[in-house]
Amino acid sequence: MKVAVITGASRGIGESIARALAKDGYALALGARSVDRLKKIAQELAQEHGVEVFYHHLDVSKPESVEEFSKKVLDRFGDVDVVVANAGLGHFGRLEGLTEEQFHEMIEVNILGVWRTIKAFLQSLKRTGGVALVVTSDVSARFIPYGGGYVSTKWAARALVRTFQIENPDVRFFELRPGAVDTYFAGSKPGKPKEQGYLKPEEIAEAVRCLLRLPKDVRVEEFMLRSIYQKPEY
Ligand SMILES: NC(=O)c1ccc[n+]([C@@H]2O[C@H](COP(=O)([O-])OP(=O)(O)OC[C@H]3O[C@@H](n4cnc5c(N)ncnc54)[C@H](OP(=O)(O)O)[C@@H]3O)[C@@H](O)[C@H]2O)c1
C-alpha cells in the first residue's frame, strides 16, 4: 500500500488529487485548516474506495503545525511514498497596492509552507525513494501584471524544488505548473466557464495520477498544463 500526503486537501486542486489517488488505492494523509471539510472528504473516500484516510489540522504557515502534522502522519503510516505540497493562496493587484499582511501571508504559505512540508517528510521520502510533487503554477517561470507578489512566491517555490532535487538525488521532485484552474483560488468560486480559460481541478488531478504511474526511474522535473482557452503566453 502506497501512502500519499496532500496539503491543502480541503478543496480545489488538493481535494481533487486526494479523490484521484484514492481511486488508485493510495492510503491518504490529508492536511488543511478546514478540518470539517477534511473529515467529510475522508469519510467519502474511505467508503467509496475502501482506502485508509487520515486527516489532521494543518497550517503550513506555522512551523509547529507542520511538525505536529508530519509526526502524526509518520506515526500512523511509518513512511510515505508521495508528498503533494499543494497548499497555497494568491493576492492580486498592482504591486504597490499589496499590503504587508498579504505579501507576508503568500511568503509564509507558498514559499515557507512548501519548504517546511518537504523538510518534514524528506527523510521518509529518501527511505521510500518517493516523490515530492509541488504545485507551483504556470507563472513560476513567467511574469504577469497585477500578480507580482504571487508570481514571485511561485518563482521561489520553483527554486526550492530545484535545489531540493540537486541536494537529494534519491528523491524525485516534480514541479506541477497548472494554468488557470476553476477552484476557490483568490476568492473566486468554482463554476467559471471553461471558455474563460479554466481547467477543472479534476483534470489536474488526472494528470497527477498519470505522472505518479510512471516508472520509478522517470523524474518529471516539471509539468505545465493549461486550457486551450488560456492564451499561450510564456
Ligand atoms: N486555481 C488556479 O488558477 C491555480 C493555478 C495555478 C496554481 N494554483 C495553485 O494550486 C494550489 C491549490 O490552489 P487551488 O486553486 O486549489 O485553491 P483553493 O481552492 O483556494 O484551495 C486552496 C487550498 O489550500 C489550503 N490552504 C490555504 N492556506 C493554507 C495554510 N496556511 N495551511 C494549510 N492549507 C492551506 C486551503 O485549505 P484551508 O483553507 O482549509 O486551510 C485549500 O485546501 C495553490 O498552491 C495555488 O497557488 C492554482
Ligand as a Chemical Component Dictionary entry (heavy atoms), coordinates in Angstrom:
data_LIG
# 
_chem_comp.id                   LIG 
_chem_comp.type                 NON-POLYMER 
_chem_comp.pdbx_formal_charge   0 
_chem_comp.three_letter_code    LIG 
# 
loop_
_chem_comp_atom.comp_id 
_chem_comp_atom.atom_id 
_chem_comp_atom.alt_atom_id 
_chem_comp_atom.type_symbol 
_chem_comp_atom.charge 
_chem_comp_atom.model_Cartn_x 
_chem_comp_atom.model_Cartn_y 
_chem_comp_atom.model_Cartn_z 
_chem_comp_atom.pdbx_ordinal 
LIG N1  N1  N 0  -6.617 27.895 -9.216  1  
LIG C1  C1  C 0  -5.658 28.307 -10.026 2  
LIG O1  O1  O 0  -5.900 29.012 -11.032 3  
LIG C2  C2  C 0  -4.235 27.866 -9.778  4  
LIG C3  C3  C 0  -3.328 27.928 -10.855 5  
LIG C4  C4  C 0  -2.015 27.523 -10.651 6  
LIG C5  C5  C 0  -1.613 27.087 -9.409  7  
LIG N2  N2  N 1  -2.503 27.058 -8.369  8  
LIG C6  C6  C 0  -2.012 26.600 -7.076  9  
LIG O2  O2  O 0  -2.725 25.441 -6.721  10 
LIG C7  C7  C 0  -2.715 25.287 -5.294  11 
LIG C8  C8  C 0  -4.129 24.997 -4.817  12 
LIG O3  O3  O 0  -4.950 26.105 -5.119  13 
LIG P1  P1  P 0  -6.497 25.948 -5.504  14 
LIG O4  O4  O 0  -6.665 26.545 -6.836  15 
LIG O5  O5  O -1 -6.951 24.577 -5.262  16 
LIG O6  O6  O 0  -7.137 26.987 -4.451  17 
LIG P2  P2  P 0  -8.273 26.804 -3.330  18 
LIG O7  O7  O 0  -9.487 26.194 -3.923  19 
LIG O8  O8  O 0  -8.372 28.145 -2.699  20 
LIG O9  O9  O 0  -7.629 25.763 -2.294  21 
LIG C9  C9  C 0  -6.501 26.125 -1.537  22 
LIG C10 C10 C 0  -6.195 25.030 -0.533  23 
LIG O10 O10 O 0  -5.031 25.425 0.204   24 
LIG C11 C11 C 0  -5.325 25.325 1.577   25 
LIG N3  N3  N 0  -4.566 26.295 2.362   26 
LIG C12 C12 C 0  -4.517 27.629 2.225   27 
LIG N4  N4  N 0  -3.756 28.167 3.186   28 
LIG C13 C13 C 0  -3.308 27.138 3.944   29 
LIG C14 C14 C 0  -2.488 27.051 5.089   30 
LIG N5  N5  N 0  -1.974 28.135 5.693   31 
LIG N6  N6  N 0  -2.222 25.826 5.615   32 
LIG C15 C15 C 0  -2.744 24.715 5.037   33 
LIG N7  N7  N 0  -3.535 24.731 3.963   34 
LIG C16 C16 C 0  -3.817 25.943 3.428   35 
LIG C17 C17 C 0  -6.827 25.536 1.697   36 
LIG O11 O11 O 0  -7.325 24.874 2.858   37 
LIG P3  P3  P 0  -7.797 25.586 4.215   38 
LIG O12 O12 O 0  -8.314 26.943 3.868   39 
LIG O13 O13 O 0  -8.812 24.630 4.733   40 
LIG O14 O14 O 0  -6.557 25.622 5.061   41 
LIG C18 C18 C 0  -7.317 24.804 0.447   42 
LIG O15 O15 O 0  -7.460 23.428 0.699   43 
LIG C19 C19 C 0  -2.110 26.581 -4.745  44 
LIG O16 O16 O 0  -0.751 26.359 -4.432  45 
LIG C20 C20 C 0  -2.225 27.551 -5.915  46 
LIG O17 O17 O 0  -1.248 28.553 -5.870  47 
LIG C21 C21 C 0  -3.809 27.430 -8.528  48 
# 
loop_
_chem_comp_bond.comp_id 
_chem_comp_bond.atom_id_1 
_chem_comp_bond.atom_id_2 
_chem_comp_bond.value_order 
_chem_comp_bond.pdbx_ordinal 
LIG N1  C1  SING 1  
LIG C1  O1  DOUB 2  
LIG C1  C2  SING 3  
LIG C2  C3  SING 4  
LIG C2  C21 DOUB 5  
LIG C3  C4  DOUB 6  
LIG C4  C5  SING 7  
LIG C5  N2  DOUB 8  
LIG N2  C6  SING 9  
LIG N2  C21 SING 10 
LIG C6  O2  SING 11 
LIG C6  C20 SING 12 
LIG O2  C7  SING 13 
LIG C7  C8  SING 14 
LIG C7  C19 SING 15 
LIG C8  O3  SING 16 
LIG O3  P1  SING 17 
LIG P1  O4  DOUB 18 
LIG P1  O5  SING 19 
LIG P1  O6  SING 20 
LIG O6  P2  SING 21 
LIG P2  O7  DOUB 22 
LIG P2  O8  SING 23 
LIG P2  O9  SING 24 
LIG O9  C9  SING 25 
LIG C9  C10 SING 26 
LIG C10 O10 SING 27 
LIG C10 C18 SING 28 
LIG O10 C11 SING 29 
LIG C11 N3  SING 30 
LIG C11 C17 SING 31 
LIG N3  C12 SING 32 
LIG N3  C16 SING 33 
LIG C12 N4  DOUB 34 
LIG N4  C13 SING 35 
LIG C13 C14 SING 36 
LIG C13 C16 DOUB 37 
LIG C14 N5  SING 38 
LIG C14 N6  DOUB 39 
LIG N6  C15 SING 40 
LIG C15 N7  DOUB 41 
LIG N7  C16 SING 42 
LIG C17 O11 SING 43 
LIG C17 C18 SING 44 
LIG O11 P3  SING 45 
LIG P3  O12 DOUB 46 
LIG P3  O13 SING 47 
LIG P3  O14 SING 48 
LIG C18 O15 SING 49 
LIG C19 O16 SING 50 
LIG C19 C20 SING 51 
LIG C20 O17 SING 52 
# 
